[in-house]
């Protein structure tokens, strides 16, 4: 292919990536952004085979690897449940970082003593950050899948082990830069994998989405660095975009959680243990039926629906949309209160409600909906817990302390749809459940909402 045409098509692919990020910044245009990004990625993949002066002696293995990836990836992506999407994103992040580390390693070994200092430094950066991203993403996957505990994992002297591992990792990186060779590179990679595990273990379940975003930024940086090693401009552009956007998203999410990034990652080592009240206190809650909830909703003037992870588990987004439409037809003002970290990943609730074609205008962000709760007659909390838990304001030392929450306690009535009294993902009890103004409707969210809709239609 002519080098000018190749460069022009590469520019088109890069522009597609930029437009994709722009589209993903809003639920209205997210679908279009995904399509544009997919077009750019497809074009970039095809261009690899037509690079000027390129040789494709390994064409058959390359095509075989692509075919294998398609055969595995497409069915997995189509069958994955919305509740499992964060785990899939975590795995994608890890695979991306690991792949970049492997590619840079292979290129480094191919160059041998002919590698320049800049290429060696770029390789070291890619291997270190890529391996950290890979092993750290595996731990986030295990936490989200609840294969391992979602609570922070700390052990005596843990901070010193992490610091020692980091020091050894930096020392091995200097060894590779000064001496080169395969052995130092392997040692450095092993230390980076170990540091990735130690890096994520102290993070509690409520903060895992922030770490996923941070590791996504790491993966982008490794892709950009590997692009420098391979002299692939498109990889540099794509990786830089992912790294920059991931960094910005991480900062925004940390701010939404009301804490610093350092506190998110290492706060478990400095957190004060919560006081135990001794014997477990048996307290009563006020539970109701679908008919009770329907009556409250029928006579309300304003209703705010707060969706959470339980809504995704029950796949109740279409039913909650039906309920909202029914209330609107009765003259009730209906809105959805969206917390920035509701669910298990950024934008989880927006994507879920978009599946049910909920009007974007009804989705109200936390900063806008909080001042309206005192004028709200009923708040319907569907499968959320931590994002409405007053402990974030009242209980120093708890995992979510300092996180801004939806102030649903200020509403006239609060209805919780829950399967049981089990705590949320952060593993702490919600005092709001025992508030006299709170009514609990136990059961699967979809079944409960279906019964409420039927009862509301009968009124």
TASUL-V910836 format. One record per residue. N is the residue number from 1. RES is the residue in one letter. SS is DSSP state (a for helix, b for strand, c for the rest). PHI is phi in degrees with one decimal (* if undefined). OMEGA is omega as a letter, one per 20 degrees, with the letter a starting at -180 (999 if undefined). Layout:
[[N & RES & SS & PHI & OMEGA] [N & RES & SS & PHI & OMEGA]]
This chain:
[[1 & X & c & * & r] [2 & X & c & -58.8 & a] [3 & X & a & -62.0 & r] [4 & X & a & -66.0 & r] [5 & X & a & -65.8 & r] [6 & X & a & -60.6 & r] [7 & X & a & -64.9 & a] [8 & X & a & -65.5 & r] [9 & X & a & -67.3 & r] [10 & X & a & -63.5 & r] [11 & X & a & -64.1 & r] [12 & X & a & -60.6 & r] [13 & X & a & -62.3 & r] [14 & X & a & -63.1 & r] [15 & X & a & -63.7 & r] [16 & X & a & -59.9 & r] [17 & X & a & -63.3 & r] [18 & X & a & -65.5 & r] [19 & X & a & -65.8 & r] [20 & X & a & -64.4 & r] [21 & X & a & -62.8 & r] [22 & X & a & -62.3 & r] [23 & X & a & -65.4 & a] [24 & X & c & -73.5 & a] [25 & X & c & -77.4 & a] [26 & X & c & -141.1 & r] [27 & X & c & -58.9 & a] [28 & X & c & -62.3 & a] [29 & X & c & -110.3 & a] [30 & X & a & -62.8 & a] [31 & X & a & -62.6 & r] [32 & X & a & -63.5 & r] [33 & X & a & -62.0 & r] [34 & X & a & -62.0 & a] [35 & X & a & -64.3 & r] [36 & X & a & -63.1 & r] [37 & X & a & -63.0 & r] [38 & X & a & -64.7 & r] [39 & X & a & -63.3 & r] [40 & X & a & -62.8 & r] [41 & X & a & -66.0 & r] [42 & X & a & -64.5 & r] [43 & X & a & -62.6 & r] [44 & X & a & -63.5 & r] [45 & X & a & -66.4 & r] [46 & X & a & -64.7 & a] [47 & X & a & -61.4 & a] [48 & X & a & -56.3 & a] [49 & X & c & -78.0 & a] [50 & X & c & -119.9 & r] [51 & X & c & -62.1 & r] [52 & X & c & -58.8 & r] [53 & X & c & 76.3 & a] [54 & X & c & -74.6 & r] [55 & X & c & -129.1 & a] [56 & X & c & -126.7 & r] [57 & X & c & -70.0 & r] [58 & X & c & -103.5 & a] [59 & X & a & -60.1 & a] [60 & X & a & -63.5 & r] [61 & X & a & -60.5 & r] [62 & X & a & -64.2 & r] [63 & X & a & -64.2 & r] [64 & X & a & -63.7 & r] [65 & X & a & -65.4 & r] [66 & X & a & -63.7 & r] [67 & X & a & -62.2 & r] [68 & X & a & -63.0 & r] [69 & X & a & -61.6 & r] [70 & X & a & -65.9 & a] [71 & X & a & -63.9 & r] [72 & X & a & -86.8 & a] [73 & X & a & -70.6 & a] [74 & X & a & -63.6 & r] [75 & X & a & -61.3 & a] [76 & X & a & -63.3 & a] [77 & X & a & -67.5 & a] [78 & X & a & -74.6 & a] [79 & X & a & -90.8 & a] [80 & X & c & -64.8 & r] [81 & X & c & -80.6 & r] [82 & X & a & -59.4 & r] [83 & X & a & -67.2 & a] [84 & X & a & -101.6 & a] [85 & X & a & -59.7 & r] [86 & X & a & -59.3 & r] [87 & X & a & -61.8 & r] [88 & X & a & -64.7 & r] [89 & X & a & -62.1 & r] [90 & X & a & -61.2 & r] [91 & X & a & -65.4 & r] [92 & X & a & -59.8 & r] [93 & X & a & -57.2 & a] [94 & X & a & -63.4 & a] [95 & X & a & -62.6 & r] [96 & X & a & -62.3 & r] [97 & X & a & -65.3 & r] [98 & X & a & -64.0 & r] [99 & X & a & -64.9 & r] [100 & X & a & -62.5 & r] [101 & X & a & -64.1 & r] [102 & X & a & -65.8 & a] [103 & X & a & -62.4 & r] [104 & X & a & -64.5 & r] [105 & X & a & -63.5 & r] [106 & X & a & -62.0 & r] [107 & X & a & -67.1 & r] [108 & X & a & -62.4 & r] [109 & X & a & -67.4 & r] [110 & X & a & -69.1 & a] [111 & X & a & -70.6 & r] [112 & X & a & 60.1 & a] [113 & X & a & -71.8 & r] [114 & X & a & -81.4 & a] [115 & X & c & -69.8 & r] [116 & X & c & -78.7 & r] [117 & X & a & -60.2 & r] [118 & X & a & -63.2 & r] [119 & X & a & -67.4 & r] [120 & X & a & -66.1 & r] [121 & X & a & -63.1 & r] [122 & X & a & -62.8 & r] [123 & X & a & -65.0 & r] [124 & X & a & -59.2 & r] [125 & X & a & -60.8 & a] [126 & X & a & -64.4 & a] [127 & X & a & -65.4 & a] [128 & X & a & -63.0 & a] [129 & X & a & -69.6 & r] [130 & X & a & -64.6 & r] [131 & X & a & -68.6 & r] [132 & X & a & -61.8 & r] [133 & X & a & -62.9 & a] [134 & X & a & -65.7 & a] [135 & X & a & -69.1 & r] [136 & X & a & -64.4 & r] [137 & X & a & -66.9 & r] [138 & X & a & -62.7 & r] [139 & X & a & -66.7 & r] [140 & X & a & -62.7 & r] [141 & X & a & -61.4 & a] [142 & X & a & -63.8 & r] [143 & X & a & -68.7 & a] [144 & X & a & -65.6 & r] [145 & X & c & -79.9 & a] [146 & X & c & 58.5 & r] [147 & X & c & -73.6 & r] [148 & X & c & -121.1 & a] [149 & X & c & -61.2 & r] [150 & X & c & -86.6 & r] [151 & X & c & -76.2 & r] [152 & X & c & -58.5 & r] [153 & X & c & -102.6 & r] [154 & X & c & -125.5 & r] [155 & X & c & -145.8 & a] [156 & X & c & -54.8 & a] [157 & X & c & 73.8 & a] [158 & X & a & -59.0 & a] [159 & X & a & -64.2 & a] [160 & X & a & -75.3 & r] [161 & X & a & -64.4 & r] [162 & X & a & -64.0 & r] [163 & X & a & -62.9 & r] [164 & X & a & -64.3 & r] [165 & X & a & -64.6 & r] [166 & X & a & -63.1 & r] [167 & X & a & -63.6 & r] [168 & X & a & -64.9 & r] [169 & X & a & -64.6 & r] [170 & X & a & -64.9 & r] [171 & X & a & -63.8 & r] [172 & X & a & -67.8 & r] [173 & X & a & -64.1 & r] [174 & X & a & -63.2 & r] [175 & X & a & -62.1 & r] [176 & X & a & -64.1 & a] [177 & X & a & -65.3 & a] [178 & X & a & -80.9 & a] [179 & X & a & -111.0 & a] [180 & X & c & 70.5 & r] [181 & X & c & 99.3 & a] [182 & X & a & -78.6 & a] [183 & X & a & -59.3 & r] [184 & X & a & -59.9 & a] [185 & X & a & -66.3 & r] [186 & X & a & -65.5 & r] [187 & X & a & -61.9 & r] [188 & X & a & -61.6 & r] [189 & X & a & -62.3 & r] [190 & X & a & -65.0 & r] [191 & X & a & -65.0 & r] [192 & X & a & -65.8 & r] [193 & X & a & -62.5 & r] [194 & X & a & -65.0 & r] [195 & X & a & -64.7 & r] [196 & X & a & -59.6 & r] [197 & X & a & -65.9 & a] [198 & X & a & -64.2 & a] [199 & X & a & -66.7 & a] [200 & X & a & -99.7 & a] [201 & X & a & -53.1 & a] [202 & X & c & -75.1 & a] [203 & X & c & -85.8 & r] [204 & X & c & -79.7 & a] [205 & X & a & -56.5 & a] [206 & X & a & -64.9 & a] [207 & X & a & -98.8 & a] [208 & X & a & -57.8 & r] [209 & X & a & -57.0 & r] [210 & X & a & -65.5 & a] [211 & X & a & -67.0 & r] [212 & X & a & -58.4 & r] [213 & X & a & -63.9 & r] [214 & X & a & -64.7 & r] [215 & X & a & -66.8 & r] [216 & X & a & -62.9 & r] [217 & X & a & -63.5 & r] [218 & X & a & -57.5 & a] [219 & X & a & -60.7 & r] [220 & X & a & -59.8 & r] [221 & X & a & -65.2 & r] [222 & X & a & -67.6 & r] [223 & X & a & -63.5 & r] [224 & X & a & -63.3 & r] [225 & X & a & -66.2 & r] [226 & X & a & -66.1 & r] [227 & X & a & -62.7 & r] [228 & X & a & -66.9 & r] [229 & X & a & -62.0 & a] [230 & X & a & -87.0 & a] [231 & X & c & 57.6 & a] [232 & X & c & -111.6 & a] [233 & X & a & -60.4 & a] [234 & X & a & -63.3 & r] [235 & X & a & -65.2 & r] [236 & X & a & -62.9 & a] [237 & X & a & -64.1 & a] [238 & X & a & -61.9 & a] [239 & X & a & -64.8 & r] [240 & X & a & -64.1 & r] [241 & X & a & -62.5 & r] [242 & X & a & -66.0 & r] [243 & X & a & -62.9 & a] [244 & X & a & -67.4 & a] [245 & X & a & -66.4 & r] [246 & X & a & -64.7 & r] [247 & X & a & -66.0 & r] [248 & X & a & -62.9 & r] [249 & X & a & -63.1 & r] [250 & X & a & -61.6 & r] [251 & X & a & -64.1 & a] [252 & X & a & -65.4 & a] [253 & X & a & -69.2 & r] [254 & X & a & -62.1 & r] [255 & X & a & -65.1 & r] [256 & X & a & -65.3 & r] [257 & X & c & -85.1 & r] [258 & X & c & 71.1 & a] [259 & X & c & -149.9 & r] [260 & X & c & -79.2 & r] [261 & X & a & -64.5 & r] [262 & X & a & -62.6 & r] [263 & X & a & -64.5 & r] [264 & X & a & -65.5 & a] [265 & X & a & -79.4 & a] [266 & X & a & -125.4 & a] [267 & X & a & -63.0 & a] [268 & X & a & -63.3 & a] [269 & X & a & -79.0 & a] [270 & X & a & -111.5 & a] [271 & X & c & -66.4 & r] [272 & X & c & -84.0 & r] [273 & X & c & -62.5 & r] [274 & X & c & -75.4 & a] [275 & X & c & -71.0 & r] [276 & X & c & -94.3 & a] [277 & X & c & -88.7 & a] [278 & X & c & 79.6 & a] [279 & X & c & -64.2 & a] [280 & X & c & -63.8 & a] [281 & X & c & -89.2 & r] [282 & X & c & -88.7 & a] [283 & X & c & -123.6 & a] [284 & X & c & -98.1 & r] [285 & X & c & -124.0 & r] [286 & X & c & -97.1 & r] [287 & X & b & -105.0 & a] [288 & X & c & -138.9 & r] [289 & X & c & -105.4 & r] [290 & X & a & -61.4 & r] [291 & X & a & -65.1 & r] [292 & X & a & -62.0 & a] [293 & X & a & -65.2 & a] [294 & X & a & -62.0 & r] [295 & X & a & -65.4 & r] [296 & X & a & -58.6 & a] [297 & X & a & -67.6 & a] [298 & X & a & -64.3 & a] [299 & X & c & -99.7 & r] [300 & X & c & -85.2 & r] [301 & X & c & -100.0 & r] [302 & X & b & -136.7 & r] [303 & X & b & -127.9 & r] [304 & X & b & -115.2 & r] [305 & X & b & -98.7 & r] [306 & X & b & -109.9 & a] [307 & X & b & -84.9 & r] [308 & X & c & -143.2 & a] [309 & X & a & -61.0 & r] [310 & X & a & -61.4 & r] [311 & X & a & -64.0 & r] [312 & X & a & -68.6 & a] [313 & X & a & -60.7 & a] [314 & X & a & -82.2 & a] [315 & X & c & 53.0 & a] [316 & X & c & -101.5 & a] [317 & X & a & -62.5 & a] [318 & X & a & -71.3 & r] [319 & X & a & -69.5 & r] [320 & X & a & -68.1 & r] [321 & X & a & -66.6 & r] [322 & X & a & -61.6 & r] [323 & X & a & -63.2 & a] [324 & X & a & -62.6 & r] [325 & X & a & -64.1 & r] [326 & X & a & -65.5 & r] [327 & X & a & -63.9 & r] [328 & X & a & -61.4 & r] [329 & X & a & -66.1 & r] [330 & X & c & -92.6 & r] [331 & X & c & 87.9 & r] [332 & X & c & -84.3 & r] [333 & X & b & -79.6 & a] [334 & X & b & -117.4 & r] [335 & X & b & -141.8 & r] [336 & X & b & -111.5 & r] [337 & X & b & -88.1 & a] [338 & X & b & -108.5 & r] [339 & X & c & -86.0 & a] [340 & X & c & -61.0 & r] [341 & X & c & -118.4 & r] [342 & X & c & -65.4 & a] [343 & X & c & 86.0 & a] [344 & X & c & -119.2 & r] [345 & X & c & -158.3 & a] [346 & X & c & -59.1 & r] [347 & X & c & 76.2 & a] [348 & X & a & -57.0 & a] [349 & X & a & -69.8 & r] [350 & X & a & -61.2 & r] [351 & X & a & -65.8 & a] [352 & X & a & -62.0 & a] [353 & X & a & -72.3 & r] [354 & X & a & -64.0 & r] [355 & X & a & -59.2 & a] [356 & X & c & -93.7 & r] [357 & X & c & 58.4 & r] [358 & X & c & -68.6 & a] [359 & X & c & -56.3 & a] [360 & X & a & -59.8 & a] [361 & X & a & -64.7 & r] [362 & X & a & -84.2 & r] [363 & X & b & -84.9 & a] [364 & X & b & -115.1 & a] [365 & X & b & -70.3 & a] [366 & X & a & -54.1 & a] [367 & X & a & -62.8 & a] [368 & X & a & -87.4 & a] [369 & X & a & -84.7 & a] [370 & X & a & -57.2 & r] [371 & X & a & -65.6 & a] [372 & X & a & -91.7 & a] [373 & X & a & -61.7 & r] [374 & X & a & -60.8 & r] [375 & X & a & -98.5 & a] [376 & X & c & -97.8 & a] [377 & X & c & -76.8 & a] [378 & X & b & -137.6 & r] [379 & X & b & -110.0 & r] [380 & X & b & -106.1 & a] [381 & X & b & -93.7 & a] [382 & X & b & -109.7 & r] [383 & X & c & 76.7 & r] [384 & X & c & -99.1 & r] [385 & X & c & -148.5 & a] [386 & X & a & -62.5 & a] [387 & X & a & -76.6 & r] [388 & X & a & -123.4 & a] [389 & X & c & -81.1 & a] [390 & X & c & -61.6 & r] [391 & X & a & -58.6 & r] [392 & X & a & -62.1 & r] [393 & X & a & -108.5 & a] [394 & X & a & -112.3 & a] [395 & X & c & -122.6 & r] [396 & X & c & -59.6 & r] [397 & X & c & 95.4 & r] [398 & X & c & -76.9 & a] [399 & X & c & -59.0 & a] [400 & X & c & -108.5 & a] [401 & X & c & -60.7 & a] [402 & X & c & 95.4 & r] [403 & X & c & -76.8 & r] [404 & X & c & -61.5 & a] [405 & X & c & -125.1 & r] [406 & X & c & -79.0 & a] [407 & X & c & -82.4 & a] [408 & X & a & -68.4 & a] [409 & X & a & -63.5 & a] [410 & X & a & -82.6 & a] [411 & X & c & -77.3 & a] [412 & X & c & -66.3 & r] [413 & X & b & -140.6 & r] [414 & X & b & -123.8 & r] [415 & X & b & -115.2 & r] [416 & X & b & -103.5 & r] [417 & X & b & -98.4 & a] [418 & X & b & -138.2 & r] [419 & X & c & -75.0 & a] [420 & X & c & -158.4 & r] [421 & X & c & -87.2 & a] [422 & X & c & -60.7 & r] [423 & X & c & -62.4 & r] [424 & X & c & -76.4 & a] [425 & X & c & -63.3 & r] [426 & X & c & -77.2 & r] [427 & X & c & 79.0 & r] [428 & X & c & -122.9 & a] [429 & X & c & -74.6 & a] [430 & X & c & -107.8 & a] [431 & X & a & -63.6 & a] [432 & X & a & -63.4 & r] [433 & X & a & -65.0 & a] [434 & X & a & -99.4 & r] [435 & X & c & -69.1 & a] [436 & X & c & -58.8 & a] [437 & X & c & -84.6 & a] [438 & X & b & -96.4 & r] [439 & X & b & -116.0 & r] [440 & X & b & -102.3 & r] [441 & X & b & -114.5 & a] [442 & X & b & -83.1 & r] [443 & X & c & 132.1 & r] [444 & X & c & -61.3 & a] [445 & X & a & -59.6 & a] [446 & X & a & -66.6 & r] [447 & X & a & -63.7 & a] [448 & X & a & -63.8 & a] [449 & X & a & -65.9 & r] [450 & X & a & -61.3 & r] [451 & X & a & -66.9 & r] [452 & X & a & -65.3 & r] [453 & X & a & -60.8 & r] [454 & X & a & -62.3 & r] [455 & X & a & -66.7 & a] [456 & X & a & -67.4 & r] [457 & X & a & -67.4 & a] [458 & X & a & -79.9 & a] [459 & X & c & -79.3 & 999]]
